[in-house]
Amino acid sequence: MTEQSPNRRWPKFRTIFTKISLGIVGFYILVSLILPIILIVHPTSIGHIVFLNFLKPGINFTQPEKFGLDRVFNFYLNVEPTVRVGVWHYRSPLVADQSYTTDQDYFQKYLVSQSSAIPIVIYLHGNAFDRSLFNRRGICEKLRKELKYDVFTFDYRGYGDSTGEPTEEGLITDARYVYDWIHNITNGQRKIYIWGQSLGSAVACQLAARLSDDESKTLAGLVMEAPFINLHQALQTHYLALLFRWQPWYYGLTEKALHKSKLAFQTRGHLSNINCPCVLLHSDDDYTIPYAHSKQLLQAGLSVRDHNKKEKKLFHFTIDMISFHSNGYGHSLIYRSPKLIPALKHIIFDEDL
């Protein structure tokens, strides 16, 4: 029996490599032909790409402890007759454990009767999956442990175990309902901050703008993590867009599809209506929403601030940016930065409780 010559193995390897390469190229060409047809025939399908809410692991949210979470309470709020959103409340470490029998009993003991000195953060997550995703749990845990705040996070309609179907207006309605519920149940005595990540930052910005128009409501501050200028710009600069944006149909068809789907998420446009401190967080190695988005939002915000001073309005609006350089945090891991909370305490959050 003779050994096979190494030189004879290479032709077989080249054949396999060639077949794989041709398969990839063929798939790319097929997608390049099918995608514009889909956007022409069924433009509202772009909503599935934007929201990605169909990515559901099918898990049980009623037992947060199974995710390694301690002192987290699951409950539901009925936003509309057909929309119920699932909420997690991360209890502040300043609040002692008490027994409770019903949701209302829990709210009375852990929210209504608690000290008004403990602020609240409402965390609005990005697209795809749900409130149990590891980075979302990570930031909520970090906020309550290092700030000692109460933290609420929820799944928008159509995400996780929340009912309904997502739309831009629907997501903002859900966020506003959660804010109003917390504001009302605490009798407006607690500072409330909004923190939005990625798609959640666009929801947070519009929510902050609407609250600024309501004299009966106040917002202590807004944090936007990995925000984007607007949704169309985000689709143009996403790393996957490199495969298609050079093609002549990409810009126009995506713009028309977003318009027909009533999806804009114009973050930059809503900065001019905010009346609370705002902080942008972005990593320069974020390839999902490039760092340049926050730089442009910062410049737009500074122009808005200067304009407000001249017009003598929206006196509480300020804007700052915290950058993370070459740390490997990418799009979703800024919460791992040891400087994150100390920097935010210096800018926007209370130093100590």
N, C-alpha and C positions, 0 to 999 in steps of 0.2 A: 504493500500500500504506500503510495507516494503522497507527500504533502502538496497541498494546492499552492501554487505560486501566489505571492502577495499581489503581483501585477494583474492576476486574473480576477482578483476581488474588486478592483477599482471600476472596471466596466459595469459590473452589477450595481455598485454603489451609485455610479453616475446615472444609471438608468432609473433607479429609485428616486434620486434627487431631482432628476428632470421631470419625472411624473408628478412629484409633489409640487414642484415649482409651477408646472403647467396647470395643475389643479387649482392652486392659489390664484394664479393669474386669471383663469377661467371664471372662478367664483367672483373675483373682483369685477370683471367685465360684466358678469350677469347682474350683480348688485347695482352696478353703475347704470345699467339699462332699466332695471326694474324700479329702482328708487324714484327716479323722476316721474315714471308713469304713475306710481302710487300717489305721489304728491299732487299730480294733475287730476287724477280720477277721484282720489279720496284724501283731500288736503288735511282734514281734521285728524288723520292718523298720526300726524306729527306730535299730537298730544301724548301718545303712547311713548314716543321717544323722549319727550321732555320730562314726563312724570315718572315713567318706569315703575308705576305702582303695582304692575302685575308681578313684580318680583316679590313673592311672598313665601317665606319658609314654612308657613302653616304651623305656628307655634302657639302655646298657651301663654297669654300675657297676664292672666289673673294671679300668677304666682311668681312675682319678680325675684323671689329668693332663689329660684332655679337658675337664674342668670348670675348668681353670685352677688346679688344685691341685698343689702341689709337696710331695714327701716325705709322701705319703699312701698307705697300704697297704690293699688290699681283701682280706678273707678271710671265711670263713663258719664258723658254729658250729652244731652239731646239738643243738638244745635238747631235742627229742623225736624219736621215729622219723619223724614226718611234718612236723616243723617245723625248718627251717633258716633262720637269720637272717644277713643280710649286714651286715658290720661294716667301718667305715673307721677306721684308726688314723692320727691326725695326729701325726707324730713331733716330739718336743721339739727345739728348736733347739740344746739342750745336748748332743744325741747326734750323734756323727759318723756320716756315711754309711759303710755297709759293704756288700759284695756278699753275696748270699744265693741259695740255689738252690731251697729249698722253704719252705713256710709254717713248718714247725718250725724250720728254720734261721733264718728271720727272727725268730721269737719268742725264740729263744735269744740272738741277737745284740742285739736291740733292746728286749727286756723283761727276760729272766731275768738277763742279765749287766750290766744298767745300774745306775747309782747309785740307792740307795734314797732319796736326797735329792730326787729328782724326783717330785713328786706327779702324780696322775692325775685327770682329770675325765671322767666318763661323762655324755654329753649325751643326754637323752631328748627327742625332738622331739614336736611336736603332731600333730593329726590331718591327714589328706589328704597326698598326695604322698609324699615319701621323703627320704632323707638328702642328696640332691643339691640340694635347694631352696636358692636363693641366700642367704636369711637364715640357714639352718642351716649352710651353709658359712661364712658370715660370722662367726658367733659362735664356731665351732670354730677358725677361723683366728685370731681375736682372742685367744682363750684361750691358744693355744699360743705366739703371738708375744709377747704382753704379759706373760703369766705364766711362759712358758717351760716349761709343763707338757706331759705327754703327754695327748692327748685322744682318746677313743673315742666314736663315735656309731654307731648301728645302726638298721635298720628292723625294727619289730615284725613279728610274723607277719602275713602278708597285705599288707604294705606293700613297695613297691619290688620287689626280687627275692627277698624272704623268702617262704617257703612257709607254708601254713596259713591259718586264718581268725581274725580278731581277736575277742577277748572281753576283758572287764576282767581276769579272772584270768589269761588268756593273756598279756596285755601285761606284767603284773607278773611272771609266770613267766619271760618272756624277759629282762626287766631284771635279775631276780635271777640268772639263769644267766650273763649277761654279767659281772655284778659278781663272782660266785663264780669264774668262769674267770680274770678278771684278778687277783683276790686270791690264788688258788692258784698261778698261773704266776709271780707275783712274790713268792711265799712269804710273803705278808702283810707285806712290808717297806715297802711304799709307801703313803703317804696317798692315800685315794680320796675324791673329792668327787662328789656327784650333782647334776646341773643339769637341771631339767625345765622345758620351756616349754609353756604352755597345757595341753592334755590330758596332756602329758608331766610336768607338775608334779604332777598327781594320781597318776600312776604312781610318780613319784619319792618322794612323801610316803608312800605305802603301802610302798614298798621300804625307806625309811629306818626306818619303824616296825617292820617285820619284822626288819631287821638289828639293831635295838636290843634285840630279844628273844633274839638269838643271841650268847652270850658269846664265841664264837670269832671273831666278825666285828666289825669296827669301821668307822665312817664318820666321816671328818674334817669333813664339813659338807654341808649341803643348800641349794641355791639353787632357788627356785621363781619362775619368770618368768611373769607374767600368769596367776597361779593362780585357781582358782574355789573357792567354798565347797563345792559338790557339783554333780553333773551336772545335776540337775533345776533348781537355781537358775540354772545357766549357761544352760540352754535358755529359762528365763523372761526373762532379761535380755539375751540376744543381740539385736543390732539387727534381725535378720530376724523375731524374735518379735513386734515391734511390729505386724506385719501380722495376727497371729493371736491374741495373748494376751488381747485384749479379748473374744474369743468364748468362750462358756460351756464349751465342750468342751475347750479347750486345756490347762488346768492338770491336770484329772483324767485325761484320756486319755494325756497324755505321762507322767504319774507312773505310771500302771498299765503302760504299755508298757515303761518303763524297769525296773520291778520284774520283769515277766515275762521281760525280756531279761537280767536279773541285771546291770544297769548302774547303779551308784550313784556311784562315785568320790567318796567322802565325805572330802574333804581335811580339813575342820575336825575331823571325828571322830578322825582318825588323828594329829593334832598332839599329843594327850595321851600318845602312846606313843613319841615320838621322843627320842633321847638324844644329840643332837649339835647344834651351832650351825645355825640356820636363818635365811636371808635371803629376803625377798620383794622382787621387782622389779615395778613396775607404772607404766604411763604413764597420765596422767589423760585422754588423748584416745584411749583404747582403747575402741572401741564393740563389739568382739566379746565380750570379757569386761570389763565395766566396772570401773573403779578401786575402786569400793566393795567388791568381793569381797576385795581384799587388805587394805583397812582393817578389815573384819570379821575376817579371818583373823588379823591382827595383834593385835586386841583379845582374840580367843580364845586366841592363843598366850601373851599376857602373863598371862592368867588361869591358864593351864596352868603357866607358869613359877612363879607365886606359889604355886600349889597344890603343885607339886613341892618347893618349899623347905620348906613346912610338913610335908609327908610324908617329907622327906629321901630323895628318890628322883630318878632321871634327872637327875643333877647337871650333865650337860654340855649340857642343852637351854637354848638362848637363842634369842631371835627379834628380828630387826631388819627394817626396811623401808626401801628406797631408792625414792623417788618421782621421776618425771620429768614436769615440768609444761610443757604447751604447747610441746613440742619437735617435734611431728609424728611421734613414734615409733610411735604407734598400738599395734597388737597384736604386731607382729613385728620392729620395727626398733630396739629398745632397744640392740642390739649396736653401733649407730652412735654412741652417746653417748661422748664423750671422757672423761667422768668415771666411767664404769662400772667399769673395772678398778681405778683408784686407790681408789674408794670400797670396793670389795670387798676389796682388800688391807688396808684399814684395819679391816675388820670380821671377815673370815672366812679369806681366803687368806694364805699366807706373804708377807711383805713382799718379800723378795729370796731368790734361790737362789744 
